[in-house]
Structure formats: C-alpha cells, structure tokens
Amino acid sequence: MESLSGSSVGILHRRFMGLGMLRLGGLFVPAARAMAEMYYEFDRPFTVDSSHSERTLGLAPTPLDRGFAETVEWFAPPVAAGGIPAHVE
C-alpha cells in the first residue's frame, strides 16, 4: 500500500470503496451517488469507438502528442511569467 508522509496530518493511506458502500453513501452524499452511477467505468475495461462520429461529422481524434503540446503551449507562458493563466481563474 502506498502512503504519503511528511504532511501535517501524518501518514495518509489510500482506501477503496466498493459499489455497495458507494450506494450506501449515495443516500447521504450526492457525489457518492454520482460515483456509484459511473462505477462501470472502473470495474472492467471499456473501449470508446469514434468511427460513427468520424464518418457522420467528419471528425478525427487529435493525436496525443499534438494535444499535449498544444495544452502545454496554452498553459505555460502565463505560468512562466509568474502568474496564473486568466482562463484558469
């Protein structure tokens, strides 16, 4: 198990909740209810197929390296200047 030490709260351990606990928590906490609804995304692998939207709308996925480079370019200049980007505030 991984832990995080050196913080003001001591050692933090990762904990996991099963679907049953999320459903129970969802009775009181809306965020837990939403997580229970989306649990299928984490309990087994799934594949996203964009072929229909590519054919119908003429869309194409952005290559990962290009998306990463554009994101860094969008975010880096204001941070390098010592500020927070205006689009983040």
C-alpha positions as CSV (number, residue, x, y, z in Angstrom):
1,M,0.0,0.0,0.0
2,E,1.3,3.4,-0.9
3,S,1.4,6.1,1.8
4,L,2.2,9.8,1.9
5,S,4.2,11.0,4.8
6,G,5.7,14.3,5.8
7,S,2.5,16.2,5.7
8,S,0.9,18.0,8.7
9,V,-1.7,15.2,9.0
10,G,0.9,12.4,9.3
11,I,0.6,9.3,7.1
12,L,-2.2,9.0,4.6
13,H,-3.3,5.7,3.2
14,R,-5.3,5.0,0.0
15,R,-8.6,3.4,0.6
16,F,-11.1,1.9,-1.9
17,M,-14.9,1.8,-1.7
18,G,-16.9,-1.0,-3.4
19,L,-20.1,-0.4,-5.2
20,G,-22.2,-1.3,-2.2
21,M,-20.6,1.3,0.0
22,L,-20.9,4.0,-2.7
23,R,-24.6,3.2,-3.0
24,L,-25.0,3.4,0.8
25,G,-23.0,6.7,0.9
26,G,-25.1,8.0,-2.0
27,L,-28.1,8.1,0.3
28,F,-26.4,11.0,2.1
29,V,-23.7,12.3,-0.2
30,P,-24.7,13.3,-3.8
31,A,-21.1,12.9,-5.0
32,A,-21.1,9.3,-3.8
33,R,-24.4,8.7,-5.7
34,A,-22.9,10.1,-8.9
35,M,-19.8,7.9,-8.4
36,A,-21.9,4.8,-8.0
37,E,-23.7,5.6,-11.3
38,M,-20.3,5.8,-13.0
39,Y,-18.8,2.7,-11.3
40,Y,-19.0,0.7,-14.5
41,E,-16.1,2.8,-15.9
42,F,-13.8,1.4,-13.2
43,D,-14.7,-2.2,-12.6
44,R,-13.9,-3.5,-16.1
45,P,-12.1,-2.3,-19.2
46,F,-14.2,-0.5,-21.9
47,T,-13.4,0.8,-25.4
48,V,-14.6,4.0,-26.9
49,D,-15.3,3.8,-30.7
50,S,-15.4,7.1,-32.5
51,S,-15.9,5.7,-36.0
52,H,-19.5,6.7,-36.3
53,S,-18.9,10.4,-35.4
54,E,-15.8,10.4,-37.6
55,R,-17.9,9.1,-40.6
56,T,-21.0,11.2,-39.9
57,L,-19.5,14.5,-38.8
58,G,-16.1,14.3,-40.4
59,L,-14.3,14.5,-37.1
60,A,-11.0,12.9,-36.3
61,P,-9.3,12.4,-32.9
62,T,-6.4,14.7,-32.0
63,P,-3.1,12.7,-31.8
64,L,-1.9,12.6,-28.1
65,D,1.4,14.2,-28.8
66,R,-0.2,17.1,-30.6
67,G,-2.8,17.6,-27.9
68,F,-0.2,17.5,-25.1
69,A,2.0,20.0,-26.9
70,E,-0.9,22.4,-27.5
71,T,-2.0,22.1,-23.9
72,V,1.5,23.0,-22.7
73,E,1.7,25.9,-25.1
74,W,-1.7,27.2,-23.9
75,F,-0.8,26.9,-20.2
76,A,2.9,27.6,-20.0
77,P,3.5,31.2,-20.9
78,P,1.5,32.8,-18.1
79,V,2.9,30.3,-15.6
80,A,6.5,31.1,-16.7
81,A,5.7,34.8,-16.2
82,G,4.9,34.0,-12.6
83,G,1.1,34.2,-12.8
84,I,-2.0,32.1,-13.1
85,P,-3.4,31.9,-16.6
86,A,-6.5,34.1,-17.0
87,H,-8.5,31.2,-18.4
88,V,-7.9,29.2,-15.1
89,E,-9.0,31.9,-12.6
